[in-house]
Amino acid sequence: MQRTLLEICCGSAEDAVEAAAGGADRVELCSALFLGGLTPSLGSLLKAKQTSIPVIAMNRPRQAGFCYSPTEFAVMERDADVLLEQGADGIVFGLLHDDGAIDIARTRALCQRIGKRQAVFHRAFDVTPDPFRALEELVDLGFTRVLTSGQKNDATDGSKLIRQLIERAGDRIEVLPGAGITLDNLRSFVAATRCTQIHMTAFGTRQDTSTRSNPDIRFGSASGPAESGFELTDRELVRRVKEELLAI
């Protein structure tokens, strides 16, 4: 029976180091996970690439949607070039029109820049109006895989569609389920979808007490995380997830 591959979503180079130490098979490297994931820094990529596992770099220039201006798309083109030049094993991105349909022309242009390395369409897929049509378009464009929650906030709620997408995709494109998958629901989710890979976070909470001398000061949005706490991938949790997958 084919084993289930584990991809850990990382918001920093240290996340990637911890994920690799825990036995992850691959990482998706982002910044600003609080905003859904944005393009990582070059330094983060270079450090993450010192691990022994593939690093797929996010290419998303801003929060809030996936219909980009000409300037934003030009940034995405340049970021893709730089990330690949510096060793990224693939690029994960999504480009839509304002009605949610895939922007075929600009998606094709970015895929051509990626070349033979992995092209991954991220959860922008989950707001496309016709997921089966979108899947066929991604196959035609030559994508390696698509990340999806089955067009629900939580992949467990989207498991029926995910299974249908996996069956429709066959060996033409990989379907990577993600969002809301945890150690507790892992076994039942894999059984329900028959997926061969999953995408998840594996965070623990860490403290940085350096701001506590003046707790009224904030350096980001008032709605953001507390200044004294942050999330970091927990290698032991990654190891437990990997053990669970190997036992399925």
Residue pairs with C-beta under 8 A, 6 or more apart in sequence:
2 196
3 196
3 245
3 246
4 190
4 195
4 196
4 197
4 198
4 245
4 248
5 25
5 26
5 196
5 197
5 198
6 23
6 24
6 25
6 26
6 197
6 198
6 200
6 238
6 241
6 242
6 245
7 24
7 25
7 26
7 27
7 28
7 56
7 176
7 178
7 197
7 198
7 199
7 200
8 15
8 16
8 19
8 22
8 24
8 26
8 27
8 28
8 199
8 200
8 201
8 202
8 233
8 238
9 27
9 28
9 30
9 33
9 37
9 178
9 199
9 200
9 201
10 16
10 19
10 27
10 28
10 29
10 30
10 48
10 233
11 30
11 31
11 32
11 33
11 37
11 231
12 31
12 44
12 232
13 29
13 43
13 44
13 45
13 47
13 48
14 232
14 233
15 27
15 232
15 233
16 27
16 29
16 44
16 47
16 48
16 51
16 55
16 233
17 47
17 48
17 50
17 51
18 232
18 233
18 234
18 235
18 238
19 27
19 51
19 53
19 202
19 233
19 235
19 238
20 27
20 51
20 52
20 53
21 235
21 238
22 202
22 233
22 234
22 235
22 236
22 237
22 238
22 239
22 241
22 242
23 238
23 239
23 242
24 53
24 238
24 242
25 53
25 54
25 197
26 53
26 54
26 55
26 56
27 48
27 51
27 53
27 54
27 55
27 56
28 37
28 56
28 57
28 58
28 92
28 120
28 147
28 199
29 40
29 44
29 45
29 48
29 55
29 56
29 57
29 58
29 88
30 37
30 38
30 39
30 40
30 58
30 60
31 37
31 38
31 39
31 40
31 41
31 44
31 58
32 38
32 63
33 201
33 231
34 224
34 225
35 63
36 60
36 63
37 58
37 60
37 122
38 58
38 60
38 61
38 62
38 63
39 57
39 58
39 59
39 60
39 61
39 79
39 83
40 48
40 57
40 58
42 82
42 83
42 86
45 55
45 57
45 83
45 86
45 87
45 88
46 86
46 87
48 55
49 55
49 86
49 87
49 88
54 89
54 90
54 118
55 87
55 88
55 89
56 88
56 89
56 90
56 91
56 92
56 118
56 120
57 83
57 88
57 90
57 91
57 92
58 92
58 93
58 122
59 76
59 79
59 80
59 83
59 91
59 92
59 93
59 110
60 66
60 76
60 93
60 94
60 122
61 68
61 72
61 75
61 76
61 79
62 68
62 72
65 96
66 94
66 95
66 96
66 124
66 127
67 95
67 96
67 97
67 98
67 103
68 76
68 95
73 95
73 106
76 93
76 95
76 110
77 109
77 110
77 113
80 91
80 93
80 110
80 113
80 114
81 113
83 91
84 91
84 113
84 114
84 115
84 117
88 117
89 117
89 118
90 114
90 117
90 118
90 119
90 120
90 144
91 110
91 114
91 117
91 118
91 119
91 120
92 120
92 121
92 122
92 147
93 110
93 120
93 121
93 122
94 121
94 122
94 123
94 124
94 125
95 102
95 103
95 106
95 107
95 110
95 124
96 102
96 103
96 124
96 127
96 128
97 103
99 129
100 127
100 128
100 129
101 128
101 129
101 134
102 121
102 128
102 134
102 137
102 138
104 137
104 141
107 121
107 141
108 141
110 119
111 119
111 141
111 142
111 143
118 144
118 145
119 141
119 142
119 143
119 144
120 143
120 144
120 145
120 146
120 147
120 176
121 138
121 143
121 145
121 146
121 147
122 147
123 147
123 148
123 149
123 178
123 179
125 131
125 134
125 138
125 146
125 147
125 148
125 151
126 148
126 149
126 150
126 151
126 152
126 158
127 151
128 134
131 148
131 151
131 161
131 165
132 164
132 165
132 168
135 146
135 165
135 168
135 169
135 173
138 146
138 173
139 169
139 172
139 173
143 173
144 173
144 174
145 173
145 174
145 175
145 176
146 165
146 173
146 174
146 175
146 176
147 176
147 177
147 178
147 199
148 155
148 158
148 161
148 162
148 165
148 175
148 176
148 177
148 178
149 155
149 157
149 158
149 162
149 177
149 178
149 179
149 180
150 157
150 158
150 159
150 160
150 161
150 162
150 165
150 177
151 158
151 161
152 158
152 161
152 179
153 179
153 180
154 179
154 180
155 162
155 177
155 178
155 179
155 180
155 181
155 189
156 180
156 181
156 185
156 189
157 180
158 177
159 177
159 189
159 192
159 193
162 175
162 177
162 193
162 195
163 192
163 193
163 194
165 175
166 175
166 193
166 194
166 195
169 175
174 196
174 197
175 195
176 195
176 197
176 198
176 199
177 189
177 193
177 195
177 197
177 198
177 199
178 198
178 199
178 200
179 199
181 189
181 198
181 199
181 200
182 200
183 237
183 240
183 241
183 244
186 198
186 241
186 244
186 245
186 248
187 244
187 248
189 195
189 198
190 198
190 245
190 248
191 248
198 245
200 241
201 231
201 233
202 233
202 234
202 237
202 238
202 241
203 231
203 232
203 233
203 234
203 237
204 231
204 232
204 233
204 234
204 237
205 229
205 230
205 231
205 232
206 229
206 230
206 231
206 232
207 228
207 229
207 230
208 228
208 229
208 230
209 228
211 217
211 219
211 227
211 228
212 228
215 227
215 228
217 227
218 224
218 227
219 227
220 227
225 231
